[in-house]
Amino acid sequence: MALHDTSTALGAPPGIEPLSDLGTLSSWAERSWPEPVRTMIQEGAGSNATVLANERAWAAWSLRTRVLADVSHVDTSVTVLGRTLAAPFLVAPSGLHTLVHPRGEVATAEGAAGFGTTMVLSSGTGTPMEDVLGVGGPMWFQFYWRRDRGLLREILGRAVELGAEALCLTADLPVRPLLGERMRHAVAHLPGDPPLYVLDRSAHVKGGEWDHDARVTWKDLDWLREVADVPLVIKGITTAEDAVQAADRGVDAIIVSNHGGRALDLGRPTALCLPEVVGALRGRSDAPEVLVDGGIRHGRDALIALALGARAVLIGRPALWGLTAHGADGVRGVLDFLKRELESCMGMTGRTSIKDIDPSTITEETR
């Protein structure tokens, strides 16, 4: 089967208007992908334990139903870094969307813009930033700290010039991750062209060049502030100590993230990291906005995240499932699906707006 041929033996993809089941969409997308692509997208570092733990950890909480509240109108809009979004769902950065759709990140950007939210464009994009930012929807640009600061300055400057509203530093991959045999094989045999603004994925498994600068510390953020005068987001915060460092350094937003389970095996699930991070920032007037990703598969997961103190969540793999099946419409369909679920859960818990969601919305359970 050709890389983008999703016809014949697979049958038609699951309907997207309205989408009723992310699991069916995920299964269909997996079957459409060559094995290296499937492994690269769906699995993670080492034994894959962190990927699985991310999804399971959201079930540590239950929703508290409230009744006889006027929930005839539920407003899911939220403001992130000064921009109002239709719902608290952003599209997380992930590389090489061209592996699953011929229009790649351009189609993803169209889907995100059509829904009314921000896409975080990965520096591992398979599509030039000029084309993706040219879609015109709200966009952040994600990057790793390269050893060549001249090249890094050039890339970031270009992204801001083209309209990126924030720069998002992924800080949790300073050294090569320890990958299991399946993932090592996958990244060494990915089809198609390499990513545009980072090293080829094979650098993860070979003994050659690794361009992420392991010498970078919090002090280097001062240099980054000189490069571009846009909000700075740090992705990869999982501890109270690093949350406090980010606030002390004037970071505008942080993303509680363990790289979708792709950096560290047995990493702590983000659903369990989030309360620690939020608690460390509580009461600080200079606290950065807190977002979270990792295993968000249902509107109820987002409601739990918001009740724990997140402002919004980022959607990674599900956006790629939708992109595979229906292009831009699929990305928007996944976001619409999560929004409908969130609206229902908000109504059942007596919340009519995002600002009404607080810790009393949930309770911790032993299952």
BAPAMAR-783061 format. One record per atom (N, C-alpha, C, O): x, y, z negated. Coordinates in steps of 0.001 Angstrom, whole numbers, plus 500000, padded with zeros to 6 digits. Example, Ala and Ser with C-alpha at 12.3 -4.5 7.8 and 13.67 -1.06 7.14 Angstrom:
// BAPAMAR-783061
513190494310492200512300495500492200513200496700492200514236496681491535512850497750492920513670498940492860512900500030492130513409501138491961
//
This chain:
// BAPAMAR-783061
500841498804500000500000500000500000500876501246500000501827501328499222500578502202500845501306503460500859501096504186499537500115503945498833502026505076499208502010505722497907500694506423497622500181506341496506500137507115498615498916507883498374497680507222498981496631507859499082497784505973499382496645505279499959495851504614498850496258503574498332494719505204498482493912504672497389492602504113497922491549504265497303492681503466499075491485502924499700491543501403499712492295500797498950490762500805500562490708499365500840490515498539499582489444498579498975491551497779499174491398496766498138490900497332496813490195496640496078491251498573496495490843499149495219489376499524495190488773499578494118488797499780496337487450500309496358487449501789496017488497502386495775486259502370496002486141503801495724486522504091494276486255503274493395487143505246494015487472505604492634486217505901491829485169506189492406486307505835490501485146506172489667484652507571489977485446508467490260483352507759489925482777509068490187483270510103489192483558509784488038483362511332489643483919512390488797482859513408488392483104514213487493481684513396489031480649514399488740479331513715488421478587513366489337479020513513487136479934513742486009480712512475485693480217511368485904481918512634485194482733511528484711482139511025483397481711511819482559482116509712483222481518509169482003482461508288481207482112507854480109483666508005481739484532507055481051485984507252481489486336506974482636486815507730480579488227507914480906488943506581481061489897506478481834488497505557480336489145504255480426489060503662481814490043503125482324487881503754482438487708503247483794488578504026484768489175503444485674488651505335484584489481506169485457490952505799485306491674505701486299491396505595484075492778505205483826493109503880484503494151503750485145492225502900484360492472501582484947492541501661486468493382501010487086491670502447487066491671502577488527492966503242488994493584502809489966493367504306488282494599505004488662495804504071488546496657504045489434495876503317487471497000502389487286497100501404488450498194501131488945495971500878488880495980499883489956496394500503491286496857499801492185496228501818491409496567502483492671498046502810492780498541503109493867498754502755491657500150503199491633501106502034491856500838500930491381502214502246492564503298501258492569503808501051491142503710501952490308504343499883490868504730499544489496505669500567488849505437500922487693506715501062489523507571502055488858506817503314488441507094503891487390505859503737489273505074504934488956504171504658487755504063505486486850503526503498487751502645503146486636503417503138485320502967503710484327504574502489485316505378502420484099505850503801483670505788504152482492506326504583484644506848505904484332505789506796483687506098507541482757504551506733484164503493507603483661502898507080482361502709507848481417502604505799482297501802505271481202502618504850479985502094504841478871503874504506480173504646503967479064505600505006478493505602506162478918506424504578477511507281505532476824508623504941476480509068503981477109509271505513475482510613505090475085510570503764474342509566503416473720511669503034474416511854501835473611510749500813473757510459500344474857510138500474472644509096499444472621507720499981472978506749499225472962507610501256473297506342501909473641505491502189472398504315502533472517506078502043471216505312502156469981504727503553469778503602503684469296505477504601470140504999505956469874503815506317470755502903507012470310503818505853472002502674506098472884501403505533472269500376506209472214501478504298471812500305503643471230499901504294469919498712504464469648500878504658469107500585505273467812499931506637467975499069507005467177500326507391468994499713508700469224498202508585469371497458509354468762497745507631470174496305507475470390495597506996469131494530507500468781496193506022468452495530505440467277495418506423466125494461506370465353496388507318466001496463508156464806495293509121464664494956509520463549494668509503465774493527510416465657492364509759464919491503510452464376492334508423464897491250507711464219491437507654462711490634507031462017492490508298462185492668508360460740491644509285460088491487509283458867490945510076460907489928510992460394488558510644460957488440510085462048487531510983460196486144510836460651485480512210460662485883513117459935484463512342461495483722513595461579482597513611460548481944512593460319482376514752459937481314514914458937480101515546459602480142516711459997479036514790459725477820515266460364477124516302459489477013516136458274476655517375460129475805518373459475474519518488460272474540518418461501473377518668459569472079518653460234471326519956459977471697520759459120470255520134460751469362521285460652470118522608460767469842523572460053471074522618461685471768523851462053471363524185463488471171523281464301471234525451463802470868525847465163472086525681466074472968526539466116472116524573466792473225524291467706472719524261469153473228523516469991471707525089469422471159525153470777472155525752471762472043525539472969473123526498471252474183527036472105475515526802471421475724527241470290476423526107472108477757525820471579478783526470472495478794526229473702479639527289471917480646528034472675482017527413472422482514527427471296482628526868473481483935526229473336485097527134473730486244526687473721484836528372474070485916529249474525486892529546473390486518529555472217488144529788473760489192530033472778490245530935473418490396530951474639490960531675472602492023532534473095493382531930472738493648531626471575494231531760473738495583531246473537496564532244474139496506532540475333497454532756473315498410533788473740497713534941474474498202535443475486496581535334473943495882536496474463494987536246475647494287537160476084494981535045476184494124534732477336492956533869476879493150532884476165491754534232477284490563533460476941490409532289477901490410532466479119490277531094477343490113529867478117488715529316477910488078529584476891488236528541478884486884527996478812486711527030477654485612526887477119487775526377477270487747525391476194489183525201475712490118525596476409489376524607474538490732524493473981491528523332474572492113522535473839491546523242475899492295522213476607493211522881477629492733523561478537494523522691477487495474523111478502495995521867479201495903520767478656496539522026480395497155520901481101498628520856480722499367521815480945499047519734480146500412519584479643501410519477480796501050519059481896502661519856480543503684519704481588504042518235481796504275517507480832504085517811483030504557516473483402505123516572484805504661517379485612506117515759485097506839515910486346506256515128487505505502514172487322506623515556488702506386514829489952504936514384490153504661513194490303504025515334490157502633515013490490502506514527491933501502513924492311503525514797492721503540514301494098503627512778494159503389512194495216503962512128493054503960510664493016502553510097493129502374508966493579501544510881492720500186510342492661499206511061493577498068510620493738499642512170494181498751512901495095499608513712496061500583514330495632499278513729497339500135514408498316500280515908498075501292516492498462499289516547497445499386517990497190499987518282495822500204519440495467500250517249495070500980517386493826500449518450492890499246518556492657501378519240492356501047520233491335500144521344491844499482522010491048500103521553493145499175522559493679497734522133493390496918522947492958497428520867493628496075520372493349495782520421491848494669520761491447496769520086491022496571520161489577496259521593489154495357521830488351497011522541489700496802523947489362495412524408489787494760525164489067494962523960490945493617524330491403492557523776490465491581524459490153492746522535490012491784521951489090491740522681487762490663522936487223492915523020487229492973523742485957492348525127486090491594525559485218492666525825487189492121527168487396490609527116487581489887527979487083490133526101488299488691525965488503487949525723487202486813526167487040488580525026486282487964524781484980488010526028484109487105526276483312489068526805484267489214528014483459490225527865482349489996528326481231491364527214482650492375527050481625493776527199482193493958527384483397494760527115481309496165527282481657496797525943481992496558524947481309497598525922483037498441524776483348499874525115482944500355526218483206500548524166482308501962524333481998502737523574483072502763522344483078503363524311483972504077523713485098505422523180484638506223523916484062505671521904484892506934521284484519508056521705485452507843521875486652509261521874484896510414522116485747510768520866486548511571520928487479510167519729486185510310518508486971509280518406488071509023517311488573508685519514488457507666519526489503508193518973490823509368519130491157507311518330491554507653517887492898507249518886493956507476518661495145506642520007493532506144521038494439506788522371494067506864522686492879507248523156495016507902524426494689507040525325493816505825525401493995507675526003492874506919526868491966506195527973492721505144528437492280506747528399493860506067529435494644504673528974495060503721529753495021504555527706495457503268527179495904502306527002494736501116527293494860502818526525493601501952526245492461501490527542491812500299527714491553502409528446491551502030529728490967501200530554491935500447531439491527501345530257493223500547530947494231499065530638494163498259531362494747498687529574493460497267529250493286496555530375492562495386530656492829497267531023491636496702532208490983496072531964489634495640532915488983496003530725489192495463530461487872496486530747486798497669530897487105496063530829485528497018531085484447498026529948484348497655528776484406499296530295484200500362529295484266501486529650483298501882530809483184501996528621482599503257528731481880504277527894482635503916527010483412505560528180482399506612527371483027507415526668481943507973527307481051507466525339482032508207524515481076509623524278481580509846524155482785510584524213480657511962523990481082512743523298479971512338523286478809513872522724480365514874522213479432516065523172479464516287523866480456516825523201478371517964524114478301519142523476479030519768522541478531519424523990480198520508523452481014521855523962480522521949525015479892522900523185480827524250523624480488524668524847481303525386525716480807524217524907482543524546526019483428523558527157483162522457527165483713523948528113482321523023529179481947522743530129483103521681530750483157523681530243484014523418531084485173522270530534485992521384531281486407522280529222486228521198528585486970519903528636486179518836528862486752519982528428484863518787528506484031518164529893484096516948530028484227518999530922484004518492532294484095517803532529485445516755533170485511518399532009486506517826532184487837516456531520487943515516532120488464516335530290487454515074529552487538513990530236486712512869530427487184514326530603485482513334531228484611512935532607485131511763532979485083513903533355485622513589534663486173512653534568487360511747535386487518512877533563488192512007533376489351510591533014488919509618533518489481510476532138487917509153531735487441508377532938486910507190533090487198509041533784486140508374534962485586508012535942486694506928536525486681508910536122487646508642537012488778507406536564489552506646537392490055507211535259489645506076534713490392504779534714489591503715534420490135504859535043488305503629535191487535503461534273486344502386534263485744504474533497485970504362532666484776504119533558483560504850534523483340503096533236482773502704534085481657503471533777480381503446534572479441504146532648480332504953532277479174506005531284479630505850530626480659507079531180478856508102530174479080508028529161477947507954529529476774508047527885478309507849526804477348509103525932477318509353525165478248509882526051476255511107525278476096510785523926475459510305523871474327511047522850476176510949521521475581512257521251474859513311521127475484512179521160473528513386521129472701513715519746472152514711519587471445512892518737472464513030517448471787513736516376472617513573515183472360514526516803473622515238515829474436516674516306474694517080516432475849517452516575473622518803517082473823519766516021474343520771516350474974519467514751474084520309513645474543519435512639475277518207512703475214520081511708475976519323510692476703518455509867475747518922509462474683517209509619476117516379508747475287516803507290475461517392506916476476516494506483474460516756505054474543515539504384475171514477504296474556515707503920476385514598503364477147514672501846477177515755501261477199513494501218477177513430499776477351513700499394478795513791500257479668513829498100479040514213497623480363513188498005481425513565498379482536511908497918481106510875498257482097510969499715482511510871500039483695511160500600481528511245502021481854512547502335482589512563503176483488513624501673482217514887501895482909514754501512484387515247502215485268514095500411484635513886499982486020512991500977486758513231501305487920511956501451486065511007502362486707511664503669487133511508504099488276512401504306486217512973505608486552514086505486487585514411506456488270514668504297487697515720504087488696515146503766490071515881503753491058513830503504490150513238503080491425511984503887491788511105503387492490511908505108491319510758505929491683510808506269493169511870506611493690509670506179493856509645506532495277509615508047495468509415508803494518509814508468496694509662509878497029510850510744496670511908510249496283510656512043496805511721513015496573511929513266495086511002513059494302513116513706494673513389513990493261512715515283492821512258516058493660512650515524491506512100516793491003512961517966491447514130517799491792512369519150491433513013520299492057513957521078491154514969521589491635513659521188489854514412522103489013515096521416487831515547522082486899515172520097487872515914519317486879516655518217487619516450518012488816517518517511486899518210516378487500517225515283487880516136515185487314517622514468488839516827513304489196516575512449487959517429512367487075515401511812487892515048511010486721516054509897486447516147509422485315516805509472487456517782508407487243518865508819486252519579507969485721518991510137485999519970510593485002519637510069483612520501510032482736518374509659483404517982509114482111518657507773481827518798507380480669519069507082482869519528505710482666520953505472483117521516504425482795521556506381483839522919506196484314523903506895483391523515507739482583525147506552483510526158507120482646526742508419483158527752508889482634526134509005484163526662510222484757526165511473484079526027511517482856525895512489484873525570513817484349524269513814483558523277513211483970524287514486482433523072514768481649523092516256481373523965516744480654522139516984481935522240518434482001521529519152480858521507520383480839520951518427479912520333519082478764521441519444477773522211518579477354521516520703477405522624521175476577522381520828475108521547521448474448523106519846474609522939519386473227523540520352472215523400520137471011524207521412472671524830522376471763523874523491471340524202524281470455522716523562471953521795524677471714521251524634470286520911523570469767521175525813469661520593525947468325519571527082468341519366527736469363518942527301467203517929528350467099518504529725467452517784530587467955519783529929467193520391531231467481520382531551468975520377532718469365520379530511469806520410530736471254519108531319471794519057531765472940518062531318470981516816531924471438516974533418471688516225534002472472517950534040471020518196535471471267518581535698472729518138536667473344519406534806473285519777534907474700518546534741475583518380535441476582517689533801475196516496533541476001515584534762476032514967535047477059515494535467474942514663536674474897515188537734475870514421538553476376516482537713476124517060538671477061516750538315478507516772539181479382516461537041478758516226536575480125514879537047480646514764537465481798513858536980479796512514537316480270511671537834479114511703537286478013510926538882479375510081539501478357508651538963478483507720539709478788508496537677478245507172537036478204507134536189476941508183535911476359505950535772476505505873534926475302506717533662475436506857533092476518507274533241474298508099532045474243507376530961473448506910531196472333507294529778474039506657528623473418507725527548473232508508527288474145507762526922472051508679525813471803507862524528471707506960524417470877508181523571472552507480522284472576508389521212471966509564521102472314507814520422471046508590519369470422508736519538468923509557518859468306507960520426468321507991520645466870507160519556466194506010519324466567507753518887465191507008517846464468507192517938462956506627517126462224507962518901462473508242518985461047508005520397460516508020521378461260507785520464459196507616521760458543508862522614458687508768523820458912510029521997458559511271522750458621511425523470459959511807524640459998511128522773461053511272523402462370510164524420462633510382525405463339508983524189462073507910525171462219508306526493461571508057527561462130508924526421460389509371527626459695510483528313460484510501529539460591511409527532461036512463528111461867511864528864463052512306529965463379510864528272463691510233528921464842509599530244464446509725531238465161508918530258463307508309531500462841509383532540462518509245533712462868510442532108461855511517533038461499512178533653462733512681534776462687512170532903463835512805533372465076511839534118465991512210534505467099510610534321465539509666535110466325509080534396467524508641535043468475509064533064467497508462532300468593506964532570468622506334532670467569506393532689469800504985533072469935504023531908469742502922532090469221504431530719470157503581529541469981504468528320469906505570528301470455503974527288469213504677526012469171503707524910469574502499525005469360504268523871470158503466522699470511503965521536469670505107521098469809503097521042468796503406519843468034503370518683469025502313518334469549504531518094469273504647517120470363505804516181470099506845516595469588505626514915470447506735513966470438507035513479471854507468512345472064506796514356472807507112514081474218506236512959474778506649512203475658505014512872474243504111511828474716504632510430474447504246509483475133505512510285473448506092508992473131507236508591474034507674507440474013507725509528474830508710509196475859510142509518475451511074509229476201510333510114474274511677510511473866512251509606472774513414509209472842511431509281471764511916508558470597510962507432470249509782507672469994511461506208470236510651505079469794510433505183468283511329505591467544509229504809467835508835504924466429508836506368465945509025506631464758508623507298466866508420508683466469507089508821465749506162508049465995506994509800464864505759509989464099504655510514465009504896511433465793503440509951464925502340510438465764502032511907465497502102512373464360501693512620466549501463514056466402500246514366465528500208515409464875499257513476465507498090513701464643498481513727463176497804514358462364499574513045462826500053513039461447501045514167461192501191514622460058501725514620462238502650515754462100501911517079461966502384517988461284500775517192462603500068518470462691499746519074461323500015520259461128499186518330460364498896518958459059500140519493458365500080520535457713501268518797458494502509519263457884502955520584458502503357521504457789502885520673459810503310521891460508502401523061460156502878524150459839501093522835460212500141523906459897500306524353458449500250525548458160500509523403457539500675523744456133501897524605455887501879525494455035502959524342456634504189525113456454504036526558456906504765527433456438503106526815457803502919528165458346501780528913457670501588530104457915501033528232456831499842528842456232500208530092455439501136530081454630499468531163455685499669532403454954500690533336455556500851534456455072501392532913456606502396533764457241501749534648458292501079534153459198501945535945458177501382536863459169502083536738460509501531537119461541503316536197460496504089536048461733504049534618462274504877534248463107503109533829461814503042532428462239502755532332463732501874533030464235503481531485464444503169531265465860501851530515465997501428529824465071501212530648467135500032529833467421500466528368467519501530528059468056499629527477466996499966526057466962499077525293467930497850525347467842499714524579468859499017523686469777499547522282469537500556522108468854498878521281470091499301519905469875498973519073471106497986519327471796499814518076471374499497517101472418499792515703471878500209515553470730499577514691472697499902513326472301498679512485471999498172512513470877498195511734472984497124510774472756495729511345472706494814510661472247495523512578473161494175513169473193493391512497474315493707512681475490492379511727473962491621510970474954490126511205474868489365510601475624489688512067473964488259512278473748488065513657473142488959514187472483486890514235473370486590515518472761486665515485471249486985516492470618486368514315470652486448514222469193487892514382468712488130514928467635488869513899469519490274514079469157490617515559469095491325516006468193490114516309470056490355517751470062489691518412468861490279519299468242488473517994468522487791518561467362488592518302466091488718519189465246489133517096465949489973516775464789491209517658464766491580518184463717491851517824465927493050518659466000492741520093465580493512520701464838491631520629466045491263521993465672490931522084464186491263523075463537490278521058463643489966521052462213491242521002461368491269521499460242492288520402461918493570520324461217494417521575461397495496521680460815493942522518462193494624523792462300495203524149463646495783525226463792495069523280464647495553523618465987494610524619466647493406524620466394495175525459467486494357526397468260493816525740469526492723526068469988494583524817470078494179524129471311495018522871471444495979522667470702494639522024472406495370520784472671495795520774474134495236521493474963496797519944474438497257519792475817496961518384476298497125517412475560496523518286477552496117517019478158497158516621479192497408517362480143497764515456479010498814514997479901498371513909480847497934514200481961498474512654480429498184511529481312496778511576481916496639511299483108495721511915481150494383511935481769494279512873482966493529512592483900495016513983482955494991514881484116495550514182485347495067514397486459496577513338485151497149512598486272496205511514486767496181511220487962495425510911485869494430509928486313493408510604487229493066510080488290492928511772486804491963512489487621492547512955488936491890512889489975493794513430488891494473513878490110494591512732491101494357512917492295494949511559490621495097510395491496493802510065492206493795509791493406492712510089491468491433509643492022490759510680492906490165510330493925490844511963492527490042512977493220490761514306493426490107515313493699492073514338493303492786515585493519492373516670492540492165516398491358492255517896493029491896519031492178490557518804491482490405519139490307489587518239492197488281517963491591488408516975490441487664517056489463489351516039490556489549515064489498490124515688488241489715515345487132491073516604488404491631517299487244490547518099486545490409518050485323489786518832487333488696519609486730487654518684486093487104518999485037487387517546486735486415516608486197486821516053484846485982515903483958488089515748484681488577515262483384488402516335482317487948516041481211488756517569482636488611518656481677487141518923481352486797519182480199486279518860482360484840519018482129484320517920481192483521518185480294484785516689481414484379515552480592484765515778479131483944515581478235486002516187478889486454516427477522485679517584476882485375517553475690485367518592477677484591519727477163483190519287476763482689519712475722482543518439477572481204517956477224481241517146475936480353517266475092482270516324475790482393515550474560482606516459473355482019516244472294483450517474473524483687518417472440482402519144472064482101519299470880481643519589473061480372520268472792479437519377471987478806519835471034479346518113472365478469517187471645478932517006470203478122517048469277480230516805470016480751516601468662480581517860467814480292517767466621480758519031468418480537520272467683479082520383467257478796520767466122478151520048468162476745520110467816476392519165466678475635519526465778476940517956466718476646516971465682477234517351464324476729516922463286478284518144464328478895518572463064478465519984462674478992520553461718477510520547463409476929521831463042477801523028463348477658524077462721478710522884464312479622523981464673479215524555466021479078523818466998479021525867466076478577526486467321479674527253468042479467527710469166480831527400467420481965528062468077483255527480467523483266526856466462484334527694468251485623527157467830486029527702466475486629526980465679485714528963466193486122529552464911485401528917463737485837529073462596484302528200463984483577527530462908484214526202462502483860525631461471485149525714463310485763524417463029486857524603461981487806525357462200486730523925460856487698524038459771487881522665459126487240521707459558488732522537458106488977521217457520487732520501457013487720519273456930486678521252456671485468520598456182484730519839457287483774519117457008485166519997458536484539519305459671484901517827459673484193517018460274485989517467459012486479516091459059486785515585457655486856516359456700486964514282457551487416513671456310488367512536456656488190511841457656489391512358455802490353511304456053489808509972455561489233509889454476489990508945456353489428507638456040490513506579456049491540506721456713490263505509455295491072504297455384490249503256456102489205502835455603490709502833457276489905501910458076490493500516458007489960499590458617
//
